[in-house]
């Protein structure tokens, strides 16, 4: 497993504390939806660039 940089660890801790301290359910829903969308986008980008690295045609969804 790759160990994140100290700066990234700090950012993760700060954001984790902000989420843990949040009591507004609508704000948490917004954060959850943003994270879900970002995760799916990252998965598609990984698939796309992985295919390119292996010399396979990459499919881009529009």
Secondary structure, 3 states (H helix, E strand, C coil): CCCCCHHHHHHHHHHHHHHHHCCCHHHHHHHHHHHHHHHHHHHHHHHHHHHHHCCCCCCCCC
